[in-house]
Amino acid sequence: MGRTVNRADRADRADRADRVGRRRRGRFPATIAGLLAAGLAVAGCGAGEERSTSDRSDRSGRESGGTAPAVPDGGGTARPDGAYEEGKEGEVRSPAPAPDYLSTFALDVDTASYGYARRTLAEGRLPAPGTVRPEEFVNSFRPDYPRPVDNGFSVTLDGARTGQDGWSLVRVGLATRGADRGAERPPAALTFVVDVSGSMAEPGRLDLVKESLGLLADQLRDDDSIALVTFSDEAETRLPMTRVGEARGRIREVVDSLATSASTNVEAGVRTGYDVAVEGHRKGATNRVVLLSDALANTGATEAGTILERIEEERRRYGITLFGVGVGSEYGDEFMEQLADKGDGQTTYVSNSAQARKVFVDQLPSHVELRARDAKAQVAFDRRTVEKFRLIGYENREVADEDFRDDRVDGGEVGAGHTVTALYAVRTRPGVTGPVATATVRWLDPATRAPRERSGSVATGGLTGDIWGGGHDSLQLTAITAYFADALRGGGLPGAPGLRALAERAEAISGRSGSAVVRELAEAVRQAEGLMGPGGGASGEGPSREGELGSGDPYS
């Protein structure tokens, strides 16, 4: 099991895991990060460094029983701005962290949890705690992290004090280079599996799916391919794998003819969809199954386990990944997430035309270009300065620490222009200064499969500011979303200011930036406050239970 807390927190964490139904996993999904994107530039970030596996083989966690940290090879000293400078080769920066001072997870930025929570709150209901995943709230907004010039990652660390004695929030931000829509990229082979069961007749379900597919057909390139499978009580192939350039009119006719009927046999849809995807598999292309459904299975294999075996087999054999798009006021969130997890994919949720356009027009066409395969992150905390820490969310994404550099263990797929954010609550030791954390991301080059790594660090000097002080809008936005999610799950994060204060701070950021997506966040927090009261979840040191978004919006 990946270790994300110190030994004193282990019992609390096990209890938390039981409450939220966390599953220990050995393989985890890929990401199409920031589908509902937002963020601002931040200061005080750590520098990144890249090394190949051969550069680091002598220091691998696997060779040292999983206790070696993912840190730069040399030593270093803390700079006044809180970043961490590399020292001379051979210098010892600090002792290797104890096993419980490592945190390892597969990269993933699903956003469905946040989208569905917004829909639920707008209808006057609180989302079920088990459907609230904090990392999906956080990653629904895209901070303006520095972008690398190559196909790897930038690594940014920053943070600030929460106002509760000794506690800070430390943010780890990863970003890939954006896509150039005019540049060459591998073709895409997309198999759309569309739910046409009776439950999809509700406004905002099949009508939204049809609109989305029509928009996408106009965005893909002539050399891309599309197949279309529908399912209700049985599955039917409506369009075999077809090159877009020669069939745009035919694609639109098939989409326009979709109509609802009968029950929901997700098993039949996914099985037939993968049959079509395998038959139309294109070597060298991005092969993906896109499932559009409310995921309310009631016919066939209604448990994810039966379907998961097929999904994993085709992912491993053909590299076919699964992208789940959820719709509907009643939505099988956990079921869809399990399917996407096993398919090395990602989920999002759309409830209106603006969100559908954001996903299918602005993002999916450009995100078929991969920047990284099997990407994982490991954060090493320095036990001399850190008393304890908690990763906020990512329960389903944990990787055993010793598997960080085992490239046989599945990580996440990351596309062009994506960001990944992980937020930690960290309690530092009183009066101690020095390095706090080093984050390393490891991935396989999509073309060569060669492993690469890049690191960044933060020291105590980078955590001296107040999280709610001026000049921290980007970091504040990350904190607001994390505290909001935690409140919906029952609370417990150190320094939680309460829902009323969170709404006011989101409104202030929206006012300064003019951001529509942040204004929507503030509205959702207000709706939760009306249902829960201004305090929301409890604050303190207890365990963390772990759109069109606006044309010209600086956060999209």
N, C-alpha and C positions, 0 to 999 in steps of 0.2 A: 504494500500500500504506500502511495506517496505520502510523505510526512510533511504536514503543513503547520503544525503547532508544536510547542514544546511539551515535555512529558507531563507537566502539571495540568495541561489542558486536555490530555488525551481522553479522560473519562467524559468530560463535557462534550467533546467532539463526537465521541461514539454515540452518546445520547442524542445529540443533534442530528446525526446521520439517520438514526432510526425514525425521528420525527418527520423528516422531509423525504424519506424513502430513497436515500442515495444508494446507488448501485456501484460496488467496486468493479472497475473495468480494467481490462488489460489493453484494450484498443479503443481509440477515440476518434471523433469525427474531424473532418476538415472544415474550413470556413470560407465563406464569401463575406468578408468583414464589412461592418458598417452599412447594412442595407438601409437603415434609417439613420442617416449620418449627421454628426454635428461636432463642433469644437472650435477652439481658438488657440493661437500660438501661446506657448508657455516658455518661461525662462528657467535657468538652473538645471539643465538636463545633462545626463552623463554622456560621455563620449562612447562611441561604438568601436569595436575592433573585430576583425574577421580572421579566423584561422582554419586551415584544413584539418582533417582528422589526423594526418601524419604529424602535424605540428604539435598535437596535444595527446598523442597516444600514451605517453608515459604517465600522464596525469588523469587518465580516464577514471570515472567513478566505478566502472565495471572492474578495473584492475585492483581497486582499493576497497572492495567490499561495499561499494555504494556510498562511502562516506566522504569521498573527495568532492570539494565544491566545484561548481562551474565558475571559475574565476580566471581573469587574465593570468598569463604565465609569469609575468614579472611582479615585482613589488610595487609600492606606490605610496603616495602621500595625499592627504586630503587638501583640496584647494579651498580658498575662502568662499567660493560660490557653491560649495557642497559637492561638486563633481569629484571624480577620483582620477588622479594622474597615474599613468604607468610608471613603474620604477625600472631600475636596471635589471636585465636578465639575471636570474639567480637569486635576487633578493627575496626574502620571505616576507610577504605582506602581512599575514596573520596565520594563526593555526587553522587547520582544516576545521570547518564547523562540525559539531556533533550531528549525528543523523537527523535529530529533530530540529535542526536549524537549516534544513533544506526543504524547498517546496518545488515540486515538479508536476507539470501538467501539459496536456496536449493543447495546442492552439485551437480555439474554437470561438466563433462569434455569432452564434444563433441570435436572432432578435425576436423570435415569435412570442416569447414570454412577455416582453414589454408591450408589443402590439396587442396581444389578447387582453392583457390587464387593462390597457386603456379602453378597449371596447367594453369590457365588463364593467368598469367604473362608470363609463358614460351611460350605461343602462341601469345604474343605481345599485349595483351588486359589488361586493368585495370578491376579488379573485381567490380561488382556493389556494392556501399557502403552498401546496405542492406544485402548483403551476408557476410560482414566482421564483425565477432564477436570477439572482442579482447580476451575474456577468452579462446576461442578455439585456438587462436594463442599461448597464454601463456601456455596452458595445453598440447600443442603438444610436449613439452619438459619436461623431468622429473628430477627435482632437486633431489639431493641426501639427502633428509631430513632424520633425524633419524627415524628408524623403531621401532614400539612398539614390546614388547615381547608377548603381548596378542592379542586378536582379535579386539581391539579398534583402536584408532588413536593416532599418535603423533601430537603435535601442535607446530609449529615453527614460530616465528615472528622475522623478521629482517628488515633492511631498511638503507637508506642513503640519503644524500642531493642531489637534482637535479642540483644545481648550480643556480637556480632562487630563488630570495630572499624569504626565509621563507618556501619554498616547499621541501618536501621529498617524496620518494616512500617508502611505508610500505608494506611488503610482508607477507601474511598469508599462511603458508604451512601446509598441512595435509597429512599424509601418513599412509597406512595400512601395516601390516606384509605380506611379500611375500608368494607365494604358494610353497608348496613342492610337486613336481609332483609325487613323489613316495609315498606320504602319502594318507591316506583315505580322500575322499571328497564325497559329495552327487553326485549322477549321474546327467548327463545333458540330457534333452529332448529338442532337437533343431529342430524347424520346419523352413526349408529354403523356402522362397517364392522368386522365381527367375523370373525376367522380361525377357521374350523372344520375346518382341515386335520388330517391324522392326527397330526401332532406336537403338536397342542393337546389330545390325549387325556391327556397326562401330568397327574397331580394338580398343582393349582396353576396350571393354564392355563385351559381353557375353563370349568371349574367356578368358578374365581375370577371370570372375566369375567361369567358368568351371575349370580353373586351381586352383583357390582358394578352391573350394569344394573338388577337388581331394586331395589336400594337407591336408585339414582338416580331411578327412576320415581316413587318416593314423595316425592322432594324437590322435583322441578320444579313450577312453577306451572301452573295450568290453561291459561294462555295460551301456554305454551311448546309447542314442537312437537318430535316425535321421528320419525326414520326409521331403519330397520334393514336393512342389507345384509350378507349372509354370503358368504364365498368359501372355496373349496378349490381344485379344479382349474378351476372356473368360479365366476362370481359370480351371486347370486340376490337380488332385492329381496324381503325378507320382510315389510316394512312400509313403505308410502309415507309421505311426510311427513304426520303426523297430530297434531292438537292433543291435548295430554295430558289435558285435563279431560274429554274425551268418550271416552277410550279407555284408561284405566289398566289395566282388566282385560284388554283385548286385548293391550296391550303385554306384560303379564306372561305371557300364554299363549304369545306368540311367543318370548319369552326362554326360558321353560321348555322349549320344544320343540327348542332348539338341540342338535345332536349333531355329532360329528366324522366326517370322511370324506376320503379321497383326499389329494392333494398341495397345495402352497401356491402359489397364483397371486396374488401380491400385486398385480400389475399389473391383473388383472381386477377385484379387489376395490376398489382405489382408483379405477379408471376408472368403474365402476358407481356407487360411492359419490358421486363428484362429479357424475355424471349426475343422481342422485336429489337431491343438494343443490341443484343448479342449478334443477331442475324445481320443487323446493319452496322456493326462495329467497324470503325474506320481507324486503321493504324496511323498513329501520329496525330490524331485529332483529340479534342476534348470530348470524351464520351460521357454523357450524363443522362440520368432519368430524372424528370421533373414531375413530382406528384402534386396535383392540385386537388385538395379534398378538405372536407370538414373532419375527416379521420374518425367518424363515428361508425366504426365497423359493427355490423350486426348479422352478417352472413359469412359462411366459410370460416377460416381461421381468424377469430376475432382477437386472439392474443398475439402480440408481436413476435413471440419466440419462433413460431412456425415459419413466419415470413423472413425472419432475420437470417436464417441459414442460407437461403437463396441469395439474399442481398450480399452477404459477406463473400460467398463463393464467387460471384461475378465481379465483385470489386477486386478480389485478389487475382483472379484469372485474367480479366480484361481491363481492369482499371476503370470500371464504370462506377461513377459516384451518384449519390441520390441527393436531390435538392427538394425539400418539402415546403410547399406553400399552403398555409392554412387559411381557411375562410369560415365565416359563419358565427352567429352569436353563441351557439353551442359548438364547441370545438374539442376534439380529442387530442389535447396538447401532449400528454405523456406518450401516447401511442405514436404520434407523428415524430416526436423527438427520438424515440427508440429506433424507428425505421431509419431516420437520417443519420443517427449515430453509427449504426452498424454499416450504413452505406458510405461511410467516410464523407458525409455531406453536411448539410446545414438546413435550418428551417427559418422561415420568416412567416409573418402573418399580415394579411392585407384586409382592410374593411371598407375601403372606398376607392374610387377611381384614381384619386391623387396618389395614394400609396401604390396602387397597381402600376401606374405609370413610372413611379420612382424605381420599382423593382425591375420591371420588364423592359423599360425603354432606356432608363439612365444607367442601369447597373448590369443586368445580366449579359447583354451583348458584349460589354467590355471585360467582364469578369471571367470569360471563358479562357482567358490567357493566364496560365499559372505562373507564379513566381517561386513557389516552394511546395515540396511534397513532404509529408511526414514530419511536420514542424512541431517541435516541443520547446518548452521553456523551463529553465531551472533557475530558481532564485536562492542564493546562498546568503544567509544572514550571519553577521559577525557576532558571536556570543559575548564578546567583550563589551559591546555597546548595546546589544539587544537582549531584553529580558524575556519577551515573548512576542509572538506575532500570529495573525490569523489572516488567511486568504479569504476574501469575501466572494463567495460563490465558487464556481468551477468544481462542485462536488462530483459531477459526472465525468470530469475530464482528468482526474488524477492519474498520474503515472508513477510507478515505483521509482524511487530515486536512482536505483542501480540500473534502471532501464533507459535512462536519459540518452546514453550514447549507444544503446542497442537499437540499431536501425531496423531490426526485424519487428520491433514493437511499433505499432501504428501511431502516427501523429496526425496532424491536420494538414489539409490542402489549403493553400493561401493564394489568392489571385492578385491581379494587378490593382494597385490603388487601395489596398485594404489596410485597416488598422486593427490592432488587437490591444486591449487594455486589461490589465489585472491590477486590482487595488487591494492593498494589505493594511490592516490595522496593526501598528507596531508600537510596543511599549519599550522605550529606551531606558537604560540604567541612569539613575540620577547622577549628574555631574561628570559623566564620562563622554569624551569626544573621540571621534575617529570614524572609520568606515562603518556603514550600516548594512548595506546589501549590494550584491553584484548579481545582475541578471544576465543570463546567457540564453540565446535562442539557437537551436540547432535544426537544420533542415537539409533535405536532399535537393540538389539541383534538378529541376524538372526534365532537362534534356539528357544530362549525363549520369544522374543519380549519385553524383559525388557529394559527400557530406560537407557541410560548411557550418561555421559557428560565428557568432558576433556577440560582444558583451558590452555592458555599460554599468556604471556604479553610482551610488550616492552615499554621502557621508553626513554626519550629524549637522555640519554647517549648512546643508541644503534643507534642513527641516526646522529652521528657526522661526519661520513666519507663521502667522495665524491663518488657518485654512479659510476663515471668513474675512480676512483682511483684504485691502485693496490690491488690485493687480493680479488676482488669481482666478479670473473667470473660468478658464478652462478646467483647472483643478477643482474649483468649486462645483462646476457642473457634474464632473465625475462623482464627487462626494454626494451631491444632492440625489443623483440617481441611485447610488448604492444605499444611502440611508433610507430612501423611499422604499426600495425593494425590501430592505431589512424590516422596516415597519410593517409592511404587508405580511411578513412571515412571523411577526411576533416581537421583533425588536431584540436588542441586546448589544448592538455595536457601541463601542466607547464614543462618547461625545455627541450622541444623537441629539439634535436640537429640537425635535418634534416636527410634526407635519406643517403646522402653521408657519413656522420659521422657514422650513424648506420651500414652501410655496412662495413666500415673500422673496426669498433669495433667487428662486428661479424667475420670478417676475422681474426682479431688478436686472438680471442678466439679459432677459428678453428685451427689456426696455433699452439697455445700452447697445445691444447688437441688432435689434430689429428681427430676431430669429423667430420664424413661425414654429419650428420644432420645439424650441425651448418654451414658447408660449403654450404649446400643447402639453408639455410636461407640467408646467405650473397649474394648468387646468386640471390635469389628472390628480395631482397632489391635493388640490382643493376638494375635488370630489371624494377622495379617500378621507380627508379630514372631516367632511360632512358625515361620513359613514362611521368613522372610528373615533372622532373627537380630535382636538388639536394636538394632543400629545402623541397620538399614534402608538407605535410600539414602544416598549420600555427602553430607556437608555441605561448605560452603565457599563460595567466590565464583564457582563455575562457573555456567554458564547455567541458568536455570530452564526446564525443558521444559514451555517454555510450550505416624405410622408406626402399628394404632391407635398412635399415637405417645404415647398416655397421656392419659387424661382428667384435666384439671386441670394438665397438664404446663406449667410456666412457659415452656418453649421451643417449644411447639407452637402 
